[in-house]
Amino acid sequence: MTAKISVKDWRNLPTTHWTVTTFREYLADQHEAKYGIKYTARSYAIEGRWLKSMIAEHGPEILKAFIDGCFAEYKPTRDYPGLNFAFMFSYQRARILPRVMAEAKRRQAVQQAVEETEDISDWL
């Protein structure tokens, strides 16, 4: 019998099974690793609702890629030495999310083309 992986264990839980709790752990861990300071939020309740809505609308893989894109682009300042999901959702979503979704669509098209090629080669 295999042990069940905790939803807090983002390193070992497949992204497809990530929940709001998993994303909160991921945000906190990545934030501390990248900026060297503890992750904070103005309202964890609002962040939780926004995370839940993005999981429902786009899926956990897109949400993770969006968060990674936000971390990659954000340049800390003296006044804002870190960022949180509320900032990502409010100020970075319009710029980064469309790119993430386009890239996911492109990868899906490539995967579908590969699968169709494999089907044809089996037929020949």
C-alpha positions, -999 to 999 in steps of 0.1 A, spaced: 0 0 0 14 34 -10 12 63 14 -11 92 3 8 123 -6 -2 154 14 -17 183 -6 9 205 11 37 185 -5 39 203 -38 73 187 -46 58 152 -47 22 157 -56 14 157 -93 4 192 -105 -29 179 -118 -38 172 -81 -28 206 -67 -54 224 -46 -55 259 -30 -35 246 -1 -8 232 -24 -6 265 -42 -3 284 -10 26 261 1 42 265 -33 39 303 -32 54 305 3 83 282 -6 91 299 -39 88 333 -25 112 326 3 137 309 -20 136 337 -46 134 368 -23 147 355 10 117 368 29 85 353 42 55 353 20 27 376 32 -8 384 19 -32 411 28 -61 386 28 -56 349 26 -94 345 22 -94 365 -10 -63 349 -23 -79 315 -17 -110 324 -36 -89 337 -65 -67 306 -65 -98 284 -65 -114 303 -93 -83 301 -115 -79 263 -108 -115 259 -119 -112 280 -150 -78 272 -162 -66 241 -144 -36 237 -120 -10 233 -147 -19 267 -163 -21 283 -128 14 270 -119 29 282 -151 12 316 -146 27 319 -110 61 308 -123 59 335 -151 50 361 -125 79 352 -103 103 352 -133 92 387 -144 89 405 -111 117 428 -101 117 436 -64 120 472 -53 129 487 -19 92 494 -13 80 461 -27 106 435 -20 83 406 -28 50 398 -44 19 378 -35 -9 361 -55 -31 391 -51 -6 412 -69 -2 385 -96 -39 382 -101 -46 420 -101 -16 434 -120 2 406 -139 -27 384 -150 -36 405 -181 0 404 -194 13 370 -184 -18 347 -185 -24 350 -222 12 340 -230 9 310 -207 -23 299 -223 -9 304 -258 21 283 -249 0 256 -234 -22 255 -266 9 253 -288 23 224 -267 -10 207 -270 -11 211 -308 25 197 -310 15 167 -289 -16 161 -310 5 162 -342 30 138 -327 1 114 -317 -15 117 -352 19 109 -368 23 79 -346 -12 67 -356 -4 71 -393 29 53 -390 11 24 -372 -13 22 -401 14 22 -428 
